[in-house]
Amino acid sequence: MTMEPSREINRRVPAEFDDVVVWAAWLYYEESLNQSDIAGIIGVSRATIVNYLQEARERGVVRIAMDAGVMARSDLSREICERFGLSETLVVQHQPGADAQTRLLTLGAAGARQLERMIDPGEILCVSWGKTVLAVADALKPMSDVDGVTVVQVTGAATSKRDFSAELCTAIMARKLGAISMNLNAPAVLSSADLCQALRREPALERQFDMIRQARTIVFGLGGLGPESTIRFADIATDEEIDAYGEDGAKAVLICRFLDAEGNQITREFDKRMMGIELDELRAIPRRLCVAGGLSKLEAIRATLKGGYATHFVTDLETARALLKG
């Protein structure tokens, strides 16, 4: 049975409200006052305010409903997880009319929030490279409760000093997490397969790949093969080498490896000269966070998800809807 509100009220109810219950509900939900402040204004105990607010819901004075946009994104997240066998998907909505840089920053911030929820003290975190990964690293909040983390670079260095290099992404992420940074001190692409294999046997690089195999989490972006793709101006592969993969049916570039539309790896001589994580090593990492969005990457995203390379996925609303149409 609900309390008779008139028995405890010490102040006159303003004329614009029907009774004290409506007044309390207005102060709480519309004026954003806390329950203690409302108790002081009305002249009753905080426990009485709790009862008033409960009565307001029971009488239909207040109806609490989730925002339709939030619910839509939640439904999309569940559908994407079910279709592609993911553990978790986060879908974010860009502001109307946002330019490419703003969209990238929004996606990076969402990726950072997801990564912050996943990181545990003492673990090894592997980091890829690229504009999206850099946006995630920049958006990370300094974390003081994840002691003992080691951040490991998973590809070699490009010859150019791009502002989204593997070294930079690793260093920024390590700094934000207060972690040890382990850079992969070798070129991304070697001149021959024999030299690449020989370098992998060097003790320092063997230790690096041992760390990768011990990792619990990896964060990565991905791209396509189009003229604006990161792989084309990162000085890792030539246009001719990239075009050759395209002729073989490649639709996605995942940490410098090429995938067809079904997520199967396409291999050429170039792969044997690549210094970096192999896709079977990627799949062996328990938690694999892919952050990617934009319709220009739709084929690449679908191929990556079909291939089972991600367990956790962050994308935007437009891309999420398009993924479910295919």
MARSE-810220 format. One record per residue (C-alpha): y, x, z; residue in three letters. Coordinates in steps of 0.001 Angstrom, whole numbers, plus 500000, padded with zeros to 6 digits. Layout:
// MARSE-810220
((Y, X, Z), "Ala")
...
// end
This chain:
// MARSE-810220
((500000, 500000, 500000), "Met")
((503421, 501346, 499143), "Thr")
((506118, 501804, 501748), "Met")
((508989, 499342, 501987), "Glu")
((511816, 501609, 500813), "Pro")
((514561, 499572, 502523), "Ser")
((513241, 500403, 505994), "Arg")
((514151, 504120, 505817), "Glu")
((517224, 504165, 503646), "Ile")
((520319, 505375, 505441), "Asn")
((522754, 505298, 502552), "Arg")
((523872, 502586, 500212), "Arg")
((522064, 502498, 496852), "Val")
((524557, 502976, 493992), "Pro")
((525241, 499741, 492116), "Ala")
((523921, 501052, 488809), "Glu")
((520381, 501312, 490219), "Phe")
((518072, 498429, 491084), "Asp")
((516779, 499973, 494310), "Asp")
((516184, 503236, 496116), "Val")
((512977, 503984, 494200), "Val")
((514833, 503936, 490881), "Val")
((517616, 506036, 492387), "Trp")
((515167, 508674, 493636), "Ala")
((513412, 508761, 490264), "Ala")
((516736, 509208, 488450), "Trp")
((517800, 512089, 490662), "Leu")
((514435, 513793, 490231), "Tyr")
((513718, 513310, 486514), "Tyr")
((517218, 513053, 485032), "Glu")
((519364, 515135, 487359), "Glu")
((516569, 517722, 487933), "Ser")
((517131, 517835, 491683), "Leu")
((514249, 518915, 493897), "Asn")
((512636, 516588, 496423), "Gln")
((514356, 518176, 499427), "Ser")
((517798, 517769, 497874), "Asp")
((517080, 514139, 497039), "Ile")
((515901, 513516, 500595), "Ala")
((519238, 514836, 501847), "Gly")
((521255, 512662, 499464), "Ile")
((519360, 509472, 500251), "Ile")
((518929, 510230, 503947), "Gly")
((515165, 510079, 504270), "Val")
((512327, 512585, 504694), "Ser")
((510894, 514641, 501828), "Arg")
((507546, 512863, 502330), "Ala")
((509299, 509552, 501696), "Thr")
((510712, 510914, 498428), "Ile")
((507175, 511834, 497364), "Val")
((506165, 508216, 498032), "Asn")
((509180, 506903, 496098), "Tyr")
((508307, 508994, 493055), "Leu")
((504681, 507867, 493173), "Gln")
((505824, 504243, 493424), "Glu")
((508162, 504761, 490444), "Ala")
((505167, 505797, 488320), "Arg")
((503018, 502940, 489586), "Glu")
((505738, 500377, 488793), "Arg")
((506351, 501818, 485326), "Gly")
((509884, 502937, 486177), "Val")
((508812, 506415, 485036), "Val")
((506406, 507108, 482186), "Arg")
((505294, 510722, 481758), "Ile")
((504179, 511724, 478258), "Ala")
((503577, 515031, 476552), "Met")
((505955, 515937, 473741), "Asp")
((504456, 514852, 470414), "Ala")
((505072, 518260, 468862), "Gly")
((503235, 520029, 471659), "Val")
((500305, 517643, 471351), "Met")
((500159, 518134, 467578), "Ala")
((500001, 521900, 467987), "Arg")
((497312, 521512, 470636), "Ser")
((495209, 519369, 468304), "Asp")
((495635, 521926, 465521), "Leu")
((494610, 524722, 467873), "Ser")
((491380, 522956, 468793), "Arg")
((490560, 522177, 465164), "Glu")
((491115, 525783, 464088), "Ile")
((488956, 527067, 466941), "Cys")
((486158, 524684, 465972), "Glu")
((486323, 525471, 462256), "Arg")
((486406, 529258, 462587), "Phe")
((484487, 529778, 465815), "Gly")
((487453, 531131, 467793), "Leu")
((487772, 531278, 471568), "Ser")
((491462, 530390, 471551), "Glu")
((494279, 529650, 469102), "Thr")
((497989, 529527, 469859), "Leu")
((500186, 527673, 467355), "Val")
((503960, 528110, 467563), "Val")
((506730, 526233, 465793), "Gln")
((509605, 528044, 464106), "His")
((513144, 526760, 464357), "Gln")
((514190, 524792, 461229), "Pro")
((515756, 527042, 458626), "Gly")
((514706, 530255, 460386), "Ala")
((514815, 533346, 458178), "Asp")
((511899, 535743, 457747), "Ala")
((513007, 538104, 460502), "Gln")
((513459, 535284, 463013), "Thr")
((510035, 533907, 462120), "Arg")
((508509, 537351, 462628), "Leu")
((510151, 537687, 466047), "Leu")
((508939, 534224, 467081), "Thr")
((505396, 535068, 466051), "Leu")
((505596, 538441, 467804), "Gly")
((506801, 536813, 471021), "Ala")
((503917, 534334, 470939), "Ala")
((501466, 537174, 470328), "Gly")
((502935, 539055, 473280), "Ala")
((502534, 536067, 475610), "Arg")
((498909, 535699, 474510), "Gln")
((498201, 539409, 474966), "Leu")
((499774, 539397, 478436), "Glu")
((497273, 536720, 479459), "Arg")
((494331, 538746, 478146), "Met")
((494979, 542236, 479536), "Ile")
((493094, 543287, 482675), "Asp")
((493721, 546322, 484901), "Pro")
((491774, 549432, 483965), "Gly")
((490775, 548340, 480470), "Glu")
((491094, 550019, 477084), "Ile")
((493367, 548217, 474621), "Leu")
((493127, 549099, 470924), "Cys")
((496228, 548689, 468761), "Val")
((496592, 548438, 465007), "Ser")
((499900, 548796, 463149), "Trp")
((502348, 546880, 460989), "Gly")
((505453, 544722, 461321), "Lys")
((503733, 541941, 463249), "Thr")
((502023, 544296, 465697), "Val")
((505358, 546029, 466278), "Leu")
((506969, 542627, 466948), "Ala")
((504255, 541926, 469532), "Val")
((504834, 545315, 471183), "Ala")
((508612, 544818, 471285), "Asp")
((508227, 541355, 472840), "Ala")
((505874, 542423, 475630), "Leu")
((507306, 542108, 479116), "Lys")
((506974, 545164, 481359), "Pro")
((503822, 544567, 483414), "Met")
((503291, 546145, 486828), "Ser")
((500014, 544404, 487687), "Asp")
((497745, 545984, 485067), "Val")
((497247, 549503, 486418), "Asp")
((494967, 551940, 484647), "Gly")
((495242, 550555, 481108), "Val")
((494759, 552950, 478190), "Thr")
((496262, 552059, 474804), "Val")
((494386, 553560, 471859), "Val")
((495603, 553942, 468264), "Gln")
((492860, 552873, 465835), "Val")
((494067, 554295, 462512), "Thr")
((495362, 557683, 461505), "Gly")
((498987, 558402, 460751), "Ala")
((500696, 557571, 457466), "Ala")
((502583, 560375, 455747), "Thr")
((505861, 558481, 455924), "Ser")
((507828, 557695, 459082), "Lys")
((507886, 553932, 458828), "Arg")
((509335, 551989, 461730), "Asp")
((506082, 550042, 462129), "Phe")
((503741, 553034, 462173), "Ser")
((500541, 553117, 464189), "Ala")
((501982, 555789, 466470), "Glu")
((505093, 553723, 467235), "Leu")
((503182, 550489, 467877), "Cys")
((500831, 552306, 470253), "Thr")
((503629, 554109, 472094), "Ala")
((505772, 551000, 472656), "Ile")
((502826, 548943, 473831), "Met")
((501752, 551677, 476241), "Ala")
((505270, 551973, 477641), "Arg")
((505547, 548222, 478237), "Lys")
((502188, 548167, 480014), "Leu")
((502798, 551344, 481983), "Gly")
((499679, 552666, 480264), "Ala")
((498304, 555939, 478939), "Ile")
((498829, 556273, 475177), "Ser")
((496133, 557884, 473042), "Met")
((497306, 558642, 469511), "Asn")
((494862, 559346, 466710), "Leu")
((495993, 562786, 465609), "Asn")
((494817, 562773, 462006), "Ala")
((496079, 561452, 458671), "Pro")
((495197, 557860, 457799), "Ala")
((493677, 559020, 454505), "Val")
((492046, 562387, 453874), "Leu")
((491707, 564184, 450557), "Ser")
((487905, 563887, 450508), "Ser")
((485091, 561981, 452178), "Ala")
((483515, 565244, 453360), "Asp")
((486715, 566311, 455109), "Leu")
((487035, 562883, 456739), "Cys")
((483506, 563073, 458129), "Gln")
((484033, 566649, 459312), "Ala")
((487185, 565677, 461194), "Leu")
((485395, 562785, 462856), "Arg")
((483019, 565352, 464371), "Arg")
((485893, 567213, 466004), "Glu")
((485617, 566777, 469817), "Pro")
((489145, 565323, 470166), "Ala")
((488505, 562659, 467530), "Leu")
((485010, 561976, 468816), "Glu")
((486585, 561159, 472176), "Arg")
((489079, 558867, 470440), "Gln")
((486340, 556879, 468729), "Phe")
((484316, 556790, 471957), "Asp")
((487350, 555140, 473578), "Met")
((487522, 552616, 470733), "Ile")
((483864, 551738, 471261), "Arg")
((484539, 551170, 474979), "Gln")
((487534, 548894, 474398), "Ala")
((487562, 545299, 475623), "Arg")
((490594, 544096, 473648), "Thr")
((492231, 544839, 470301), "Ile")
((495411, 543412, 468788), "Val")
((495983, 543477, 465041), "Phe")
((497842, 541868, 462177), "Gly")
((496771, 541562, 458582), "Leu")
((498144, 541284, 455083), "Gly")
((497488, 540470, 451478), "Gly")
((497653, 542542, 448316), "Leu")
((500844, 541092, 446844), "Gly")
((503903, 543092, 445756), "Pro")
((505601, 542607, 449157), "Glu")
((502536, 543490, 451241), "Ser")
((502866, 546169, 453902), "Thr")
((499952, 548179, 452519), "Ile")
((501906, 548773, 449292), "Arg")
((504847, 550539, 450876), "Phe")
((503208, 552169, 453908), "Ala")
((502201, 555280, 451934), "Asp")
((498546, 554814, 452831), "Ile")
((497185, 553735, 449446), "Ala")
((498609, 553904, 445939), "Thr")
((499272, 550800, 443858), "Asp")
((496401, 551832, 441593), "Glu")
((493986, 552044, 444513), "Glu")
((495115, 548672, 445871), "Ile")
((494905, 547044, 442433), "Asp")
((491337, 548305, 442066), "Ala")
((490365, 546432, 445220), "Tyr")
((492123, 543352, 443860), "Gly")
((490072, 543552, 440677), "Glu")
((486952, 543618, 442867), "Asp")
((488041, 540365, 444505), "Gly")
((489924, 541547, 447590), "Ala")
((492154, 538933, 449258), "Lys")
((492955, 540554, 452604), "Ala")
((493802, 543912, 454117), "Val")
((492534, 544199, 457675), "Leu")
((493415, 547472, 459436), "Ile")
((493363, 549263, 456063), "Cys")
((490015, 547715, 455068), "Arg")
((489720, 545186, 452233), "Phe")
((488028, 541774, 452403), "Leu")
((487021, 539218, 449802), "Asp")
((487740, 535501, 450162), "Ala")
((484700, 534973, 452399), "Glu")
((485578, 537835, 454714), "Gly")
((483060, 540332, 453355), "Asn")
((484217, 543926, 453170), "Gln")
((484779, 545435, 449742), "Ile")
((484143, 549170, 449797), "Thr")
((485209, 551853, 447364), "Arg")
((485515, 555635, 447473), "Glu")
((488858, 555211, 449259), "Phe")
((487081, 553814, 452347), "Asp")
((485132, 557029, 452791), "Lys")
((488410, 558948, 453074), "Arg")
((489946, 556539, 455588), "Met")
((490374, 557775, 459159), "Met")
((490268, 554746, 461372), "Gly")
((488242, 552007, 462955), "Ile")
((485379, 550581, 460897), "Glu")
((484955, 546827, 460696), "Leu")
((481634, 546897, 462546), "Asp")
((483440, 548769, 465345), "Glu")
((486133, 546088, 465290), "Leu")
((483583, 543279, 465596), "Arg")
((481959, 545036, 468562), "Ala")
((485157, 544721, 470641), "Ile")
((484763, 541602, 472826), "Pro")
((488328, 540215, 472574), "Arg")
((490012, 540490, 469195), "Arg")
((493558, 539112, 468965), "Leu")
((494845, 538476, 465443), "Cys")
((498547, 537655, 465119), "Val")
((499476, 536495, 461618), "Ala")
((501477, 533751, 459953), "Gly")
((503245, 532685, 456784), "Gly")
((501898, 530976, 453694), "Leu")
((502032, 534246, 451746), "Ser")
((499232, 535465, 454035), "Lys")
((497185, 532274, 453893), "Leu")
((494323, 533686, 451794), "Glu")
((494209, 536827, 453905), "Ala")
((494166, 534857, 457160), "Ile")
((491428, 532524, 455960), "Arg")
((489284, 535461, 454805), "Ala")
((489731, 537252, 458135), "Thr")
((488824, 534192, 460171), "Leu")
((485839, 533380, 457956), "Lys")
((484610, 536933, 458442), "Gly")
((484559, 536494, 462214), "Gly")
((486901, 539395, 462898), "Tyr")
((489041, 537520, 465436), "Ala")
((488215, 535783, 468685), "Thr")
((491832, 534871, 469530), "His")
((494441, 533844, 466974), "Phe")
((498213, 533320, 467034), "Val")
((499962, 531690, 464078), "Thr")
((502732, 529259, 463136), "Asp")
((502556, 525504, 462645), "Leu")
((502945, 525549, 458848), "Glu")
((500170, 528121, 458414), "Thr")
((497879, 526301, 460843), "Ala")
((498188, 523051, 458884), "Arg")
((497551, 524834, 455585), "Ala")
((494438, 526572, 456995), "Leu")
((492863, 523226, 457810), "Leu")
((493486, 521866, 454309), "Lys")
((491375, 524536, 452646), "Gly")
// end
